[in-house]
Amino acid sequence: MTNIPKFSPGCFGSAVTFRKDDMVCGTCKFAELCEPAHLQAVAALRERYGIEAPAARTQKKQVKEAPAKTVDPALLVLPKKTRVLIERLDRGDFDIVGKLKRGENPFSNSFQFLRVACHLLLRMKDPIDAKLLAAAFVKALAWQQNTAEAHARMAIQALTHVGAVDNVDGRISLRRI
């Protein structure tokens, strides 16, 4: 049994509340005395209820689990429709960067919203943003505003992914290098 110091907070030695890296525990003047009491309380609860320590559970899981597939972390943050579009662009024979450098629109026969986006990129001197792109989609493709906004974000992400544009705070311009 741990001796509880006078004037210590009610959470002292708690198996549940103590966190060594927590901001509150880190500034508490009883933290040094609290940690051993916490570990003792945790051990007592594990023993009472037959709970394995996290290290033992982790070792068992590592033996049972098959190695995970490596996934590009950047693709995990993209919406599903954008990931599907990027995969289609990667598999397709579009030569997006090369055609844009030559002043050609790589999407003359497919992906109408990317055709409109590339048309603007080729013709405008200033960078374009999602708001301008969405307005162009509404006018050129007769889309609803919410559809146009979603496709504007998707176009910016896809063209950034393939390396065709420089993206600075959501404003894109043709990559000139």
C-alpha positions in Angstrom: 0.0 0.0 0.0 1.3 3.4 -0.9 1.3 6.3 1.5 -0.7 9.2 0.1 1.0 12.5 0.8 -0.9 15.3 2.6 -2.6 17.8 0.4 -2.2 15.6 -2.7 -5.0 15.8 -5.3 -7.8 13.2 -5.3 -6.4 11.6 -8.5 -3.2 10.7 -6.7 -2.0 7.2 -7.7 -5.1 6.5 -9.8 -4.8 3.6 -12.2 -7.0 5.4 -14.6 -6.2 9.1 -14.6 -2.4 9.3 -14.3 -0.6 10.0 -17.6 3.2 10.7 -17.5 3.1 12.9 -20.6 -0.1 14.7 -19.8 0.0 18.4 -19.4 -1.8 18.3 -16.0 0.2 15.5 -14.6 3.4 17.0 -15.9 2.9 20.2 -13.9 1.7 18.5 -10.7 4.2 18.7 -7.9 3.1 15.2 -6.8 3.8 13.5 -10.2 7.1 11.9 -9.1 5.4 10.2 -6.1 2.2 9.5 -8.0 3.8 7.5 -10.8 4.9 4.5 -8.6 1.5 4.5 -6.9 -0.2 4.5 -10.3 1.9 1.6 -11.5 1.1 -0.3 -8.3 -2.6 0.3 -8.8 -2.5 -0.7 -12.4 -0.7 -4.0 -11.5 -3.3 -4.7 -8.8 -6.2 -4.2 -11.2 -4.6 -6.4 -13.9 -4.0 -9.1 -11.4 -7.5 -8.9 -9.9 -9.3 -9.0 -13.3 -6.8 -11.2 -15.3 -5.8 -8.5 -17.8 -2.6 -8.9 -19.8 -0.1 -6.1 -20.0 -0.1 -4.2 -23.3 3.4 -5.5 -24.2 2.2 -9.1 -24.0 -0.9 -8.4 -26.1 1.3 -6.6 -28.8 3.7 -9.5 -29.0 0.8 -12.0 -29.6 -0.7 -9.8 -32.3 2.6 -9.4 -34.1 2.9 -13.2 -34.3 -0.6 -13.7 -35.7 -0.9 -10.8 -38.1 0.3 -11.0 -41.7 2.5 -8.2 -42.9 0.4 -5.2 -44.0 0.5 -3.8 -47.5 2.3 -0.6 -47.8 0.1 2.3 -48.9 1.2 5.7 -49.9 0.2 7.9 -46.9 -0.7 10.8 -49.2 -3.4 8.7 -50.8 -5.0 8.0 -47.5 -6.1 11.6 -47.0 -7.7 11.9 -50.4 -11.5 11.3 -50.9 -12.3 8.0 -52.6 -13.5 9.6 -55.9 -10.3 11.5 -56.1 -8.2 8.4 -55.4 -10.1 6.5 -58.2 -9.5 9.4 -60.6 -5.8 9.5 -59.8 -5.5 5.8 -60.3 -7.2 6.1 -63.7 -4.9 8.9 -64.7 -1.9 6.9 -63.5 -3.0 3.9 -65.6 -4.0 5.9 -68.6 -1.8 7.1 -71.4 -2.5 10.8 -71.1 1.0 12.4 -71.0 -0.6 15.2 -69.0 2.6 17.1 -68.1 4.2 16.8 -71.6 1.1 18.0 -73.5 0.5 20.9 -71.1 4.1 22.0 -71.6 3.6 21.9 -75.4 0.4 24.0 -74.9 -2.0 21.1 -75.7 -5.0 20.1 -73.7 -4.4 16.4 -72.7 -8.2 15.9 -72.1 -9.6 16.8 -75.4 -11.7 13.6 -75.6 -12.2 12.6 -72.0 -12.8 13.9 -68.4 -14.7 17.0 -69.4 -14.0 18.8 -66.1 -10.3 18.2 -66.4 -10.5 19.5 -70.0 -12.1 22.7 -68.8 -9.5 23.0 -66.0 -6.6 22.5 -68.4 -8.1 25.0 -70.9 -8.1 27.6 -68.1 -4.6 26.8 -67.1 -3.4 27.1 -70.6 -5.1 30.4 -71.3 -4.9 32.3 -68.0 -1.8 34.1 -66.8 -2.8 34.2 -63.1 -3.2 31.2 -60.9 -6.7 29.7 -60.6 -8.5 28.5 -57.4 -11.3 26.2 -56.7 -13.9 29.0 -56.7 -13.0 30.1 -60.3 -12.8 26.5 -61.4 -16.3 25.8 -60.0 -17.7 28.8 -61.7 -16.2 27.6 -65.0 -17.7 24.1 -64.5 -21.1 25.6 -63.8 -21.0 27.7 -67.0 -19.2 25.3 -69.4 -20.8 22.0 -68.2 -24.1 23.3 -66.9 -23.5 21.6 -63.5 -25.0 22.5 -60.1 -22.8 24.5 -57.8 -22.1 21.8 -55.3 -21.2 19.3 -58.0 -18.9 21.9 -59.6 -17.2 22.7 -56.3 -16.5 19.0 -55.6 -15.0 18.5 -59.0 -13.0 21.7 -58.7 -11.3 20.3 -55.6 -10.9 16.9 -57.3 -9.3 18.6 -60.4 -6.8 20.5 -58.2 -5.8 17.4 -56.3 -5.5 15.3 -59.4 -3.4 17.8 -61.4 -1.2 18.4 -58.4 -0.7 14.7 -58.0 0.4 14.1 -61.6 2.9 17.0 -61.3 1.2 19.2 -63.9 0.6 22.2 -61.7 2.2 24.1 -58.8 -0.3 24.3 -55.9 0.2 27.2 -53.5 -2.5 27.5 -50.9 -5.1 25.9 -53.2 -4.2 28.2 -56.2 -2.8 26.3 -59.1 -0.7 27.4 -62.1 1.0 25.4 -64.8 4.4 24.0 -63.7 6.9 25.7 -66.0 10.0 23.6 -65.1 
